[in-house]
Amino acid sequence: MLGFARTGVGDTGMAFAKARLTLTVPEGGAVLRAHRQGDTTDEITPQHYAFLVAEDDFGTIFARIQQAGLTYWADPSHHRPGEINHNDGGRGAYFDDPDGHRLEILTRPYGSGG
């Protein structure tokens, strides 16, 4: 969905990486686990993951969200379904993974103005 490159398969599942973040998804894709370098915890709690993406990447990712039939929102509280936001002069959208993690794609950093 987000354009991560598959980096391998290990004991915990498939690993995907982009920049310095690695996402591990068990075989079957049931759980999203995000580990930063040096983090050895295995506990999984629903989280909010925001991905700052380029305008072109936003369009590609958002098209995948729509093609997959995922519900998306303009806000993290899920009060504006079927909309994207234009915060700070960019574009943004929220969508949930199957385990309740709130994923966000945005094209402008928080508070950057517009």
N, C-alpha and C positions, 0 to 999 in steps of 0.2 A: 504494500500500500504506500509506504513512505519512500521507497526506492533504496532501501538498505541492501548492501551486497552480502550474499551468503558467504560466510567465512569458514564453515565447517560443521561437523556433527560430533558431539562429544557425549559424555555421560549424562549431561543435563538436557540435551536436545540440540536443536539447530542453533547456530550462532550467526548473527548478522551484525555488520558494523558499518558505521558511517562516522567519519571524523574520529573523535576519541570516545564515543559511546558505543557500547556493545549491548545488543538485545539478545536474550536467549529465549527461544520458544521451544517447549517440549514437542516431541514427535506428536503430530495431531494438532498442534497450535493452540492448546487450551489455555495456557497461562503466559502472560508477558512478564519477563523478569528483566529488570534493567540493572546492570552492574557497572559502576565506574571503576577505573583502575584502582586496585588496592582494597576494594570492598569484598569481603568474604562472607557476608551474611547471606543466608538462604531463605529468610523470612519474606513472605510476599503479602503486602497490604495494598489495597487499591490506592493508586496515586494519580496525580495529574502530571502528564508529560507534555511539555510544549516544545515544538520544533520550529525554529526560525528558518524559513525557506525562502528561496528566491521567487520572484513573481512567476516565472515560467514553471518552476517546480510546483508552486501552489496550484496552478491550473491543471497540471498533470495529476497530482495527488487528489485534488478535489474531484476530477473526472473519475478516478478510480473509486472514490467514496460513493459517488452517485451510481456508477455502474454496478457496484456491489449491493446497491439498495440499502445502504446504511442510513440511519437517521442521523442528522447533523443539526447543530444549533449554532446561533451567533453568540451565545453566552454560556459561561460555565454552569449556570444554574438551570439550564435547559428550559428557559422561559420563552425562547424565540426559535422554535423548530423550523427547519426548512429554509433558514436564512444564514447568510454569512455576515460578519461585521466588517466595518471599515475603520477600526480603531487606529489612531495615530496616522491616518492617511493611507493605510495599507488594507490588506484583506486578512480575515481570520475565520476559522471554523473549529468547532469542537465535535468530537464523536467518541463513542465508547467502544472499548474492545470487549470481547465476550466475558471477561472477568470483572468488568466494572471500572477499569482504569479509564480516566478521562484524557483523551488524546487531543492535542490542539496543534493546528498548523497556523502560522502567522507570518506575514511578510515584513512587518516592522517591529522592532523591539518595543517592549512596554515603555510608555512615557516618552517616546522619541518625537512626538508631535507629528505634524503632517502638513 
